[in-house]
Amino acid sequence: MPALTAALCPKNQPAPAGKTLRFTAPGFMVIAALIALGPGRRHPGHEHRFFQQESFMLGIIRVLTHDDRQFVEEHGRLIQREYGIVSLSRCIPDQRKGIYDDASQILAVPKIVALGQALQAEGCSALFLSCAADPGLAELRRAVTIPIISAGSASASVAAMLKRPAAVMGIGADAPLPFKQLLGESVIYARPEGVFNTTDLLTPQGRESALSCADTLYRQGAQVIAFSCTGFSTIALADSIRQHLGKIAIDAVSAAGLFISQLAPR
């Protein structure tokens, strides 16, 4: 299952010591299909059942600097609602527009590594890099000893497992590398009109543009859209797509939660 391996154990990193990953192909396909419906829909019969043990703490790295704790902790709330996983969220400093191009990513990487090390020192059992470009993922894996799940690899992996015509939607000029690696170099990509960074999505115009962009991709033949920006999770775009368009979209935060759930104790 190469897509699953890419999300959990990228190149040159084995599975966590002593850890048996509990996926089976049929079971994963069912869960992946549910994840594709977006974070607003819980897995039937699994509400708040998964991981109630306080010993597992997920450290969440947000790459958009924000002063509002409610905003910073939003992705943690999504994961806790879906999987019952407790988290500790922190944002990197001095990136008020997040990561949206090569220059902003270069600035962010050492901050991501430093924050990941700090979260491990605070006792986190695993890390979630909440950015679908997977910025600094290789550097972070070299710097810490706990497992890391990143939003981009998770979203692309679920899209690959569904084996349907897929498109990618994000805020950069092109599809991030994890999506090209798992969905092909020629995967269809689009960016909402007028959206150039995460903060643009937080406006009414940004939300409307994102939904319109998704509608265009479906009309062009995509059956699945994989989000390559976790800002779409913040504005609950997958829910809007399901409600207004009746289509499948893969929310990157919810997809990452699926893989994180395999690391937490039952």
Secondary structure per residue as TSV (DSSP state, phi and psi in degrees):
chain	resnum	aa	ss	phi	psi
A	1	M	-	360.0	80.1
A	2	P	H	-62.0	-36.6
A	3	A	H	-64.7	-42.0
A	4	L	H	-63.4	-43.6
A	5	T	H	-61.9	-39.2
A	6	A	H	-62.5	-37.5
A	7	A	H	-75.8	-39.7
A	8	L	H	-89.8	-40.0
A	9	C	S	-137.5	76.5
A	10	P	-	-61.1	177.9
A	11	K	T	-46.1	135.7
A	12	N	T	66.6	11.0
A	13	Q	-	-122.9	117.4
A	14	P	-	-74.4	170.8
A	15	A	-	-62.4	151.7
A	16	P	-	-53.4	139.9
A	17	A	T	-56.7	133.4
A	18	G	T	73.5	8.1
A	19	K	-	-107.5	124.3
A	20	T	-	-99.5	119.1
A	21	L	-	-76.1	131.8
A	22	R	-	-96.8	24.9
A	23	F	-	-83.8	140.0
A	24	T	-	-120.1	151.6
A	25	A	H	-56.6	-50.4
A	26	P	H	-63.5	-43.3
A	27	G	H	-63.4	-40.3
A	28	F	H	-63.9	-38.9
A	29	M	H	-63.5	-38.0
A	30	V	H	-64.1	-48.1
A	31	I	H	-64.8	-40.7
A	32	A	H	-60.8	-40.3
A	33	A	H	-63.4	-38.1
A	34	L	H	-68.4	-40.9
A	35	I	H	-59.6	-38.9
A	36	A	H	-63.4	-18.9
A	37	L	T	-76.6	-13.5
A	38	G	-	104.9	166.8
A	39	P	T	-73.5	-11.5
A	40	G	T	-77.9	-12.3
A	41	R	S	-112.5	116.3
A	42	R	-	-78.5	158.7
A	43	H	-	-70.9	126.1
A	44	P	T	-54.4	128.6
A	45	G	T	78.8	0.4
A	46	H	-	-112.2	10.3
A	47	E	T	-57.6	122.4
A	48	H	T	52.9	31.4
A	49	R	T	-103.2	-22.4
A	50	F	S	-68.7	-70.1
A	51	F	-	-133.5	84.7
A	52	Q	-	-90.1	-2.7
A	53	Q	-	-73.1	125.6
A	54	E	T	-68.5	-15.9
A	55	S	T	-69.9	-21.6
A	56	F	-	-96.8	120.1
A	57	M	-	-124.9	125.5
A	58	L	E	-92.9	127.7
A	59	G	E	-94.5	124.9
A	60	I	E	-109.1	125.0
A	61	I	E	-99.8	112.1
A	62	R	E	-95.9	134.1
A	63	V	-	-100.2	5.3
A	64	L	S	-109.2	118.7
A	65	T	-	-71.0	128.1
A	66	H	-	-150.5	144.7
A	67	D	S	-89.5	-14.1
A	68	D	-	-86.9	113.7
A	69	R	H	-62.1	-34.5
A	70	Q	H	-59.6	-42.1
A	71	F	H	-66.4	-46.9
A	72	V	H	-61.7	-35.1
A	73	E	T	-90.3	2.5
A	74	E	H	-59.9	-44.2
A	75	H	H	-67.1	-33.9
A	76	G	H	-63.6	-38.6
A	77	R	H	-65.5	-38.9
A	78	L	H	-61.0	-44.7
A	79	I	H	-68.8	-38.9
A	80	Q	H	-66.6	-38.5
A	81	R	H	-64.4	-38.9
A	82	E	H	-78.4	-39.1
A	83	Y	H	-126.8	-4.8
A	84	G	-	71.1	20.4
A	85	I	-	-91.8	127.4
A	86	V	-	-81.3	142.4
A	87	S	E	-139.4	164.0
A	88	L	E	-127.1	115.8
A	89	S	E	-105.0	136.8
A	90	R	E	-138.1	151.0
A	91	C	E	-114.2	149.8
A	92	I	-	-72.5	156.2
A	93	P	S	-84.8	155.0
A	94	D	S	59.2	38.1
A	95	Q	-	-133.4	69.1
A	96	R	T	-67.3	-18.2
A	97	K	T	-111.6	9.2
A	98	G	-	74.7	-146.3
A	99	I	-	-116.1	121.0
A	100	Y	-	-140.9	-5.3
A	101	D	S	-158.2	179.7
A	102	D	H	-61.3	-40.9
A	103	A	H	-65.3	-44.0
A	104	S	H	-68.4	-29.5
A	105	Q	H	-70.4	-41.5
A	106	I	H	-59.6	-41.7
A	107	L	H	-65.1	-33.6
A	108	A	H	-79.2	-30.5
A	109	V	H	-55.4	-51.6
A	110	P	H	-63.7	-29.1
A	111	K	H	-70.0	-38.4
A	112	I	H	-62.9	-45.0
A	113	V	H	-62.0	-45.9
A	114	A	H	-63.2	-40.9
A	115	L	H	-68.6	-38.7
A	116	G	H	-61.0	-41.7
A	117	Q	H	-64.7	-39.3
A	118	A	H	-65.9	-40.5
A	119	L	H	-66.5	-37.7
A	120	Q	H	-64.1	-41.8
A	121	A	H	-63.7	-27.6
A	122	E	T	-81.0	-2.6
A	123	G	T	104.6	10.8
A	124	C	-	-67.3	142.5
A	125	S	S	-88.2	-24.0
A	126	A	E	-157.4	162.4
A	127	L	E	-119.9	143.9
A	128	F	E	-117.8	114.3
A	129	L	E	-86.6	101.8
A	130	S	E	-87.2	65.6
A	131	C	-	-152.3	127.3
A	132	A	T	-78.9	-2.7
A	133	A	T	-86.6	-3.0
A	134	D	-	52.6	44.9
A	135	P	T	-67.0	131.2
A	136	G	T	68.0	16.4
A	137	L	H	-61.9	-45.1
A	138	A	H	-63.3	-43.1
A	139	E	H	-64.7	-39.9
A	140	L	H	-65.5	-40.0
A	141	R	H	-64.7	-30.6
A	142	R	H	-76.3	-21.3
A	143	A	H	-94.3	-17.8
A	144	V	-	-126.4	167.8
A	145	T	S	-114.4	4.6
A	146	I	S	-102.1	158.4
A	147	P	-	-64.4	151.4
A	148	I	E	-131.5	132.0
A	149	I	E	-115.2	134.5
A	150	S	E	-117.4	146.8
A	151	A	H	-62.9	-39.1
A	152	G	H	-64.9	-50.3
A	153	S	H	-61.7	-37.7
A	154	A	H	-66.3	-48.3
A	155	S	H	-62.2	-45.5
A	156	A	H	-65.9	-35.2
A	157	S	H	-65.2	-44.5
A	158	V	H	-63.6	-41.8
A	159	A	H	-60.2	-42.0
A	160	A	H	-65.6	-39.0
A	161	M	H	-67.8	-29.4
A	162	L	H	-72.0	-22.3
A	163	K	T	53.8	46.4
A	164	R	S	-122.6	158.3
A	165	P	-	-55.5	119.7
A	166	A	E	-118.4	150.9
A	167	A	E	-129.0	163.5
A	168	V	E	-120.9	138.9
A	169	M	E	-128.2	130.6
A	170	G	-	-151.8	-160.1
A	171	I	S	-120.1	-2.3
A	172	G	S	-92.2	-176.5
A	173	A	S	-75.2	-20.7
A	174	D	S	-152.3	165.8
A	175	A	-	-64.4	133.9
A	176	P	-	-62.4	159.1
A	177	L	H	-53.6	-43.9
A	178	P	H	-57.4	-33.3
A	179	F	H	-74.2	-38.1
A	180	K	H	-68.2	-36.1
A	181	Q	H	-66.7	-38.4
A	182	L	H	-97.7	-25.2
A	183	L	H	-112.5	-4.2
A	184	G	-	105.5	146.4
A	185	E	T	-60.0	-29.1
A	186	S	T	-96.7	15.7
A	187	V	-	-57.4	138.3
A	188	I	E	-66.1	134.8
A	189	Y	E	-134.9	144.6
A	190	A	E	-147.2	152.0
A	191	R	-	-122.3	133.6
A	192	P	-	-56.7	141.7
A	193	E	T	-62.3	131.8
A	194	G	T	81.1	3.6
A	195	V	-	-107.9	119.0
A	196	F	-	-126.3	-11.1
A	197	N	S	-154.7	173.0
A	198	T	G	-61.1	-36.8
A	199	T	G	-65.0	-25.8
A	200	D	G	-64.0	-27.7
A	201	L	G	-73.6	-18.1
A	202	L	G	-83.9	0.9
A	203	T	S	-98.1	157.7
A	204	P	H	-56.3	-38.1
A	205	Q	H	-65.6	-38.5
A	206	G	H	-65.3	-42.1
A	207	R	H	-63.6	-44.2
A	208	E	H	-64.2	-41.1
A	209	S	H	-65.0	-38.9
A	210	A	H	-64.4	-43.3
A	211	L	H	-66.2	-38.9
A	212	S	H	-64.8	-40.1
A	213	C	H	-62.6	-43.6
A	214	A	H	-61.4	-44.4
A	215	D	H	-58.1	-41.3
A	216	T	H	-62.9	-42.6
A	217	L	H	-63.0	-41.4
A	218	Y	H	-64.7	-40.7
A	219	R	H	-64.3	-25.9
A	220	Q	T	-82.6	-2.2
A	221	G	T	116.6	-4.7
A	222	A	-	-69.1	137.4
A	223	Q	S	-100.2	-20.7
A	224	V	E	-136.5	136.6
A	225	I	E	-115.2	124.3
A	226	A	E	-97.7	124.6
A	227	F	E	-77.3	130.2
A	228	S	S	-109.7	28.6
A	229	C	-	-149.1	127.7
A	230	T	T	-75.7	-8.3
A	231	G	H	-62.6	-26.8
A	232	F	H	-67.7	-26.9
A	233	S	H	-69.3	-41.5
A	234	T	H	-59.6	-36.8
A	235	I	T	-95.5	9.1
A	236	A	T	54.6	45.8
A	237	L	H	-67.2	-35.5
A	238	A	H	-61.1	-39.0
A	239	D	H	-63.2	-43.7
A	240	S	H	-63.0	-39.7
A	241	I	H	-63.6	-44.4
A	242	R	H	-63.8	-42.1
A	243	Q	H	-73.0	-41.0
A	244	H	H	-96.6	-28.7
A	245	L	T	-114.0	-19.0
A	246	G	-	66.6	32.5
A	247	K	-	-118.6	173.9
A	248	I	E	-97.4	128.1
A	249	A	E	-133.8	140.8
A	250	I	E	-99.9	109.9
A	251	D	-	-76.6	125.5
A	252	A	H	-66.8	-36.0
A	253	V	H	-70.2	-44.3
A	254	S	H	-64.4	-39.1
A	255	A	H	-63.1	-42.8
A	256	A	H	-62.0	-37.5
A	257	G	H	-58.9	-35.1
A	258	L	H	-58.4	-46.7
A	259	F	H	-73.0	-36.8
A	260	I	H	-61.7	-36.8
A	261	S	T	-61.4	-22.7
A	262	Q	T	-80.5	-11.9
A	263	L	T	-96.1	-21.8
A	264	A	S	-82.5	148.8
A	265	P	-	-71.1	146.5
A	266	R	-	-88.3	360.0
